[in-house]
Amino acid sequence: MRAISQYTNHVIQIRPQRQRPLGDGTINVTQEPLYAVFTPVEGGGFIFENEKEAAAKHFSFHGLTQHEDEATPSEPDYRLSVYDTDAEAEKHGWDAETKAEVEAVLVRKAQTAPQNILLVKTTPIPAPYPAYDSYVGDAEQLVYKLVEDGHDIPTVLHYEREFGPKRPDVIEALEVAAEALGAVTVTA
């Protein structure tokens, strides 16, 4: 799940720190805190084109800056920040329960404070057809149908690896098809 904020360095508390005082003046932390720290575009956060378009439609940016000609408004990209739960789960070694907890809070915050965050529901590369992600048949038959319908196999392979269900048999069949189609050259 990816979320976009119109604020740079946006932070959402997912879980507060809970602690118990001990008799010797120290504390025992009974629950570690968890925060969703958004990465600004200027700080290395990557936002796809479809996410920029969705953010431009969703957020009300106040006080936009202008280019040097003092007439053309600049794009608000520098204000945006991004949070990717898949990347954060991998980075911090979260289990499925922790990731689900983070995503539940993000969904709730997107509903209660829509001007703070936007949950992105589309992918930069669309699925080849609407029911593609739920296909459960033979991988070779799927690839045959994709070739027959004229889909660009390397693009479908990239979608499957990055944004799709990441099915090993489908990836393997798409790799074979991409290699076979790449070997075919047409000379004039």
N, C-alpha and C positions, 0 to 999 in steps of 0.2 A: 504494500500500500504506500502510495506517495501522497504527501501533503505539501501544499504551497502556502506560504504566509506572505502578506504584503509588508511585513516588518522584517528588517534585517536582524539577525541574532535573536529571533523569537524563541522563547522557552516556555514549555508547558510542563507543569509538575504532574507526573503520572501517579507517583506514590510518595507520600511524605515519610520523613524519617521518624521513627518511633524509638523512644529511649526510656530507660528506667534508671533513676538515680540509685546509687549504691551508698552504703553507710560510710564509706571512706572518702566521699567527695567526688568520686569518679562516676561515670555513667556507663551503662550497658546498652548498646544499640540493639534493639530487638527487631527493627525493620530498616533495611537500607533504603535510602531515598532513590527515586528513579525519575529522571527528567528527559523530556524530548527536546533536544537542543537542535534547532533548525540551522542549516548551513547556508549562509548568504551566498549569492551569486559571486560577489566580489571576493569571497573567502574560499572559493573553489566548488561551491554547489552548482551542479549542472541541472539546468531546466530544459526540457525538450520543447520544441516549437509548439506542439499542441497544448502543453502546460502554460506557456506564455500567453497563448491566445485565450485560454480559459480564464487565466488570472486577469487579463485585461478586460474581459467581459464581466467578471465576477466582482472585482474589487473597485472601490471608489477611491482613486488616488487623488489626494488633495495637495495642491502646491507643487505641480510638476515643474521641473527646471526646463530651461530653454537652451538650444544650441547657440553657438557664437553669433549667429545672425540675429539673435534676440527676437525671433519671430516663430521659429519652428520648435514646438515642444519636443523634449527628449523622451525616449522610451523609459518606462518605469522599471526596466529590468534590474537596475542596480539596487532597487529597494527589496526585491523578492528574495526569499530564502526557501529552502526545500528540506524535507525530512522523508527519508525512505526507510520504512520499517524492515524491509528485507536486508538492506545493507547494514543497518544498525544491529539487527539480530545476529548477522554473521560476524560483525566487528566485535560485539560484546559477548558472544557465545550464549545468547538467550535460549531458553527452552521454549516450546510451543505455547506454554501457559503465559509466560512473560510477554511474548510477542502479541498474543491475543489480548492481554491486559492493556498494552500500549495502544493497539489498534482500536479497542473499545473506547478508550478515553479520547482518542483523536476523532472518532465518529461523533461522540457526544459533544466535543468542543466545536466541531464543524456545524452542528445543529444549533447549539446555544450561542455561539459567537461567530456567525458566518463571515463577518468582516475581518476576522483574525486569520482564519485558515480556510483552505479549500481542499477537499479531497479530490484527487484526480482519478477519474473513472475510465478514461480512454488511454490507449497506448500510442506511442509515436508512430508505430507501424500497425495499421489495422490488420485484424485477422483476415485470411483469404476469403472466408465466408462466415456468416453469423454463427453457425453451429460448429465451427472448426475446433474450438477448444474442448468440446464435449464428445468428439469423435472417439469411438472405442473399438472400431474394426481393425482390419489388417493394415499395417503401415504401408506396405507396398501398393495395395489397392488405393489408399489415400493419395500417395505420390502419383500414381498413374492418373487418377482423376484430376489432380492439380495440374499436371503437364497437359492433359487433354483439354482442360478449360483455359489454358494459356497463362497460368500464373507464373511469375518470375520465381523460380525455385530458390536461388540464393537469398532473395528477400524473405521467402517463406521460412527458410532455414534460420535466418537471423531472427525472425519473429519467434519461431519455436524455441530457440535457445535463450533469448533474452526476456521475452514478454509472455510467451505462451506457456503451456503446461509442462514443457521440458521433458517430453516422453522420450526415453532412450531409443526405442525401436523406430520411432518416427524420425528422430534426428539422424540415425544411421541410414535410413532409407532416403532421406533428403540429401545427405552427403553423397551417397552413391549416385543419385539422380543428378545432382549438381556437377559432379565430376564427369559423368557420362555426357551430359549436355554441353559441358565446357570443352570436351574433346571433339565434338562435332563442329566443324567449321565449314562455312559456305564460301566458296570462291566464285568470283564473277568472271 
